[in-house]
Amino acid sequence: MSYGIALAGGGIRGAAHVGVLLALEESGMRPCAVAGTSAGGIVAGLYACGLSARRLREIVLEAAKKGVALADPDVAGILTLVPKLLAQKECACSGLLRGDRMERCFAKLTGSRRMRDLPMRTVIPGVDLCSGLTVACTNSLLGVRTLRNVQWSADMLVCEAMRATSALPAVFQPKMIDGMYLVDGGVADVLPVDLLVAAGVPNVLAVDVSECYKMPERMNIIEVASHSLSIMETRLRECVTRGERMLLNPDLPETNGVLNLGQMPECMEAGYRAAKEVMPQIRRIFS
């Protein structure tokens, strides 16, 4: 039986998805379709472009050491933000980090492929601030089912879809494309099982890493935005009917900051262990 895998958002905890994929590949249970939101969308995009789980593991280890170098703060926007707000003037600062360096990194890793060029069914959602719609980027519009408040698209570059779905509000600037201002897909759907099913993949293994993490002792705007979204995502999960055949909840270590990339290897190992422990059940359901 062919099956797809849906990967939740969750910041650095999304590294657990790489561990899950590594365990699946080692067991000969490679999924034929993938969907992901936010951090899960980054993993989904890279995997759909043909990067093996072993290569993704290398990327996680590299990011844990020097991934912070991808941060590109909007210095001018930040410096003028408060004065302009107090003076009731127009302010163009829509996020602390531009996200351009990160997108260029994604483009290099994906070979600047377009969504429609991907060989497997792929769904990476973002949310358009202009329309309020979920923009579900997929590799083909054939066979997709209409969903309320969802707009399907197969035109974007994979790196653009990855950049959009991971644009945490207030932290990263929205991805502006075709008149849309796209932000983190977790604003509407942190675990996109329903989108993958609507795209024609009825058998789905869902991996949820989006539980709230422990707040760091020192509060800052990035952690406030991230933790607020995490709480909202938790509430949204209670209201969404997803339809997965199996749900995997890795026992993740406590993480203490959305930018604490050094904890990613621990999260990856936790995902690997979790998948290995239930591999007999995964085989029984999806073989």
C-alpha positions in Angstrom: 0.0 0.0 0.0 1.4 3.4 -0.9 1.1 6.1 1.7 2.0 9.8 2.4 3.5 11.5 5.4 2.3 14.8 6.9 4.8 16.8 8.9 3.8 19.4 11.5 5.4 22.7 12.2 7.3 23.2 15.4 10.4 25.3 15.0 13.7 23.5 15.8 11.6 20.5 16.9 10.9 19.9 13.2 14.3 18.2 13.0 12.5 15.2 14.4 10.9 14.7 11.0 14.4 13.9 9.5 14.8 11.2 12.1 11.4 9.7 11.3 12.2 9.7 7.6 15.6 8.1 8.2 14.0 5.3 10.2 11.4 4.8 7.4 14.0 4.6 4.7 16.1 2.2 6.7 13.1 -0.1 7.1 12.1 0.1 3.4 9.0 2.2 4.1 9.7 5.3 2.0 6.5 7.4 1.6 5.3 8.2 -1.9 3.8 11.6 -0.9 4.7 14.3 1.6 3.1 17.4 3.1 4.5 19.8 5.7 3.9 23.1 7.4 6.5 25.5 8.6 9.6 23.5 9.7 7.7 20.4 8.4 7.3 22.2 5.1 11.1 22.8 4.8 11.7 19.0 5.3 8.9 18.2 2.9 10.3 20.4 0.2 13.8 19.1 0.4 12.6 15.5 0.6 10.3 15.9 -2.5 13.3 17.3 -4.4 15.1 14.0 -4.0 17.3 14.7 -1.0 17.6 11.4 1.0 17.0 11.2 4.7 20.8 10.7 5.2 21.4 13.9 3.3 18.8 15.7 5.4 20.6 14.4 8.5 23.8 16.0 7.3 21.9 19.3 6.7 20.5 19.2 10.3 24.0 18.7 11.7 25.4 21.5 9.6 22.5 23.9 10.6 23.1 23.1 14.3 26.6 24.4 14.0 26.3 27.4 11.7 22.6 27.8 10.8 22.3 31.1 12.6 24.5 32.7 9.9 21.4 32.5 7.7 19.7 35.2 9.8 19.5 38.5 8.0 18.0 41.2 10.3 16.2 44.2 8.8 18.4 46.6 10.7 17.0 49.8 9.1 13.4 48.7 9.6 14.1 47.8 13.2 15.8 51.1 14.0 12.9 53.1 12.7 10.1 50.9 13.8 9.2 52.4 17.2 9.7 56.1 16.2 7.5 55.7 13.2 4.8 53.9 15.2 4.8 56.5 17.9 4.6 59.3 15.2 1.8 57.4 13.5 3.8 57.2 10.3 3.8 54.4 7.8 6.3 51.7 8.8 7.7 49.2 6.3 9.2 46.8 8.8 7.0 43.6 8.6 9.4 41.3 10.4 12.7 41.3 12.3 14.4 39.0 9.8 14.1 39.3 6.0 14.4 35.6 5.2 16.2 36.3 1.9 19.4 34.4 2.9 17.3 31.4 4.0 15.4 31.4 0.7 18.7 31.5 -1.3 19.9 28.5 0.8 16.6 26.7 -0.1 17.1 27.5 -3.8 20.5 26.0 -3.8 19.4 22.8 -2.1 16.3 22.4 -4.3 18.0 23.4 -7.6 15.4 26.1 -8.0 12.8 23.6 -9.0 9.2 24.6 -9.4 6.4 22.7 -7.5 5.0 21.3 -10.7 8.4 19.7 -11.4 8.4 17.5 -8.3 8.0 13.7 -8.9 5.9 12.9 -5.9 2.7 14.4 -4.5 3.7 17.3 -2.4 1.8 19.9 -0.4 3.3 22.9 1.4 0.8 25.5 2.7 1.2 29.1 3.6 -1.4 31.7 4.6 -2.1 34.9 2.5 -2.6 37.9 4.8 -4.5 39.7 2.0 -7.2 37.1 1.4 -7.0 35.1 4.6 -6.8 31.9 2.5 -4.5 29.0 2.9 -2.4 28.8 -0.2 -1.6 25.1 -0.7 1.4 24.8 -3.0 1.4 21.4 -4.7 3.0 19.7 -7.6 -0.2 19.2 -9.7 -3.7 20.5 -9.6 -5.0 17.2 -11.1 -7.1 15.3 -8.6 -7.1 17.9 -5.9 -10.4 18.4 -4.0 -11.8 21.9 -3.3 -11.7 22.9 0.3 -13.1 25.9 2.1 -10.7 28.7 2.5 -8.0 26.9 0.5 -6.4 28.1 -2.7 -4.3 25.5 -4.6 -1.2 26.5 -6.6 1.4 24.6 -8.6 3.3 27.6 -10.0 5.7 28.6 -7.2 9.3 27.7 -6.9 9.8 25.1 -4.2 12.1 27.4 -2.3 9.4 30.1 -2.4 6.9 27.7 -0.9 9.4 26.7 1.8 10.2 30.3 2.6 6.5 31.2 2.8 5.4 28.3 5.1 8.2 29.1 7.5 7.6 32.9 7.8 6.8 33.1 11.5 4.8 36.3 11.9 6.7 39.3 13.4 9.9 37.3 13.2 10.3 36.7 9.4 8.9 39.1 6.9 6.1 37.7 4.7 6.9 36.2 1.3 5.5 38.6 -1.2 4.6 37.0 -4.5 1.9 37.5 -7.1 0.1 40.0 -4.9 0.1 37.8 -1.9 1.7 38.3 1.5 2.4 34.7 2.6 3.2 33.7 6.2 3.6 30.6 8.3 1.2 27.9 7.3 0.7 27.0 10.9 -1.4 30.1 11.3 -4.3 28.0 9.8 -3.2 24.4 9.8 -0.1 23.2 11.6 -0.5 19.5 10.6 -1.7 19.4 7.0 -3.2 15.9 6.9 -6.4 17.2 5.5 -4.6 18.9 2.6 -2.7 15.8 1.7 -5.9 13.8 1.8 -7.6 16.4 -0.4 -4.7 16.1 -2.8 -5.6 12.4 -3.4 -3.5 10.6 -0.7 -6.0 8.8 1.6 -3.4 6.8 3.6 -1.4 9.3 5.8 1.1 8.9 8.6 1.1 12.1 10.6 4.0 13.3 12.7 3.2 16.0 15.3 6.0 17.9 16.9 4.0 21.1 17.5 3.4 20.8 21.3 4.2 23.9 23.3 7.8 24.1 24.4 9.0 25.5 27.7 9.4 29.2 27.6 12.9 30.5 28.0 13.9 32.3 31.2 14.7 35.5 29.2 11.7 36.7 27.2 12.2 38.4 23.8 10.0 39.3 20.8 11.0 36.2 18.8 10.0 33.8 21.7 6.8 35.7 22.3 5.7 35.4 18.7 6.8 31.8 18.5 5.1 30.7 21.7 1.9 32.6 20.9 1.7 30.8 17.6 2.4 27.5 19.2 -0.5 28.0 21.7 -2.8 29.0 18.8 -1.8 25.9 16.9 -2.5 23.7 19.8 -6.1 25.1 20.0 -6.6 24.8 16.3 -5.7 21.1 16.3 -8.7 20.5 18.6 -11.0 22.0 15.9 -9.6 20.3 12.8 -10.7 17.0 11.4 -7.6 15.5 9.8 -8.1 11.9 8.9 -4.6 10.3 9.3 -4.3 6.5 9.6 -1.7 6.8 12.3 -0.3 9.6 14.4 3.3 9.7 15.7 4.2 11.9 18.6 7.9 11.7 19.3 9.0 12.2 22.9 11.0 15.3 22.3 13.5 17.0 24.6 12.5 20.3 26.1 13.6 23.1 23.8 14.3 26.5 25.1 14.3 28.8 22.1 13.1 28.9 18.5 16.6 29.9 17.4 18.5 27.4 19.6 19.6 25.4 16.6 22.1 23.4 18.7 19.2 21.3 20.0 18.2 20.1 16.6 20.3 16.9 16.6 18.6 15.8 19.9 15.2 16.4 18.3 16.3 14.4 15.2 17.4 11.5 17.3 14.1 11.6 19.2 12.2 11.3 15.9 14.3 8.4 14.8 13.7 6.5 18.1 10.0 7.1 18.0 9.6 5.8 14.5 11.8 2.7 15.2 9.7 1.8 18.3 6.5 1.7 16.3 7.9 0.4 13.0 6.0 -3.0 13.3 2.7 -1.0 13.6 3.7 1.3 10.7 4.4 -1.8 8.5 1.1 -3.4 9.5 -0.9 -0.3 8.6 0.9 0.9 5.5 2.3 -2.2 3.9 
